Amino acid sequence: MIVVDVALILGSYMIGMLPSAHYVAGRKGLDPTREGSGNPGATNVFRVAGRRAGIMVFAADMGKGAAATGVGLAVGGRSLAALCWAAAVVGHVLPAARRFRGGKGVATAGGGACVLFGFLTILGAAIFLLVARLTRKVSLASLSMAVAMACLILLSGVPLLEASVVLCLTVLLIVRHQANIRRLLTGDEGSWKPGS
């Protein structure tokens, strides 16, 4: 079983590496790492390639997290699912195939959270939408959701392994947003324009 578990975790990392932003934006002749913010994620693709492209990337990135976590859950239960979830997010954020330069992991983390934590993910999404609507700052909304989700999950009394994964992923998401945090503190962070 250990061999199967390791194979699934490595497979989850490879799923996370799938470059959805590059594929979708590339169909329009765009490189998301050279356009806009330079981040290969849904928000940047939305800005540089349009609403439909952004939604496609968001759905694909969420799907990566959900698929990896779902397979882990089906094969080995919640512990393996949590490890597969973490591997998929790390694969998205630090893809070996792209010199470890990936996205920020919010959608991929959200996809896995949907599988493992269901209703709490709905609360997290509500927090994201509320903060995004009030501030027009997607980065602030993402950070608020990540921290709130971590608190809600930990307060729900999950097992130690799941709690550890949640904490590690939350720290990873915060670290990946450090440039956004600096801009938020200086008032230079760009605002979300839904109609763009």
Secondary structure as GFF3:
##gff-version 3
##sequence-region A 1 196
A	DSSP	alpha_helix	2	17	.	.	.	ID=ss1
A	DSSP	alpha_helix	20	26	.	.	.	ID=ss2
A	DSSP	alpha_helix	42	49	.	.	.	ID=ss3
A	DSSP	alpha_helix	51	93	.	.	.	ID=ss4
A	DSSP	three_ten_helix	96	98	.	.	.	ID=ss5
A	DSSP	alpha_helix	106	117	.	.	.	ID=ss6
A	DSSP	alpha_helix	119	135	.	.	.	ID=ss7
A	DSSP	alpha_helix	138	155	.	.	.	ID=ss8
A	DSSP	alpha_helix	160	176	.	.	.	ID=ss9
A	DSSP	alpha_helix	178	186	.	.	.	ID=ss10
###
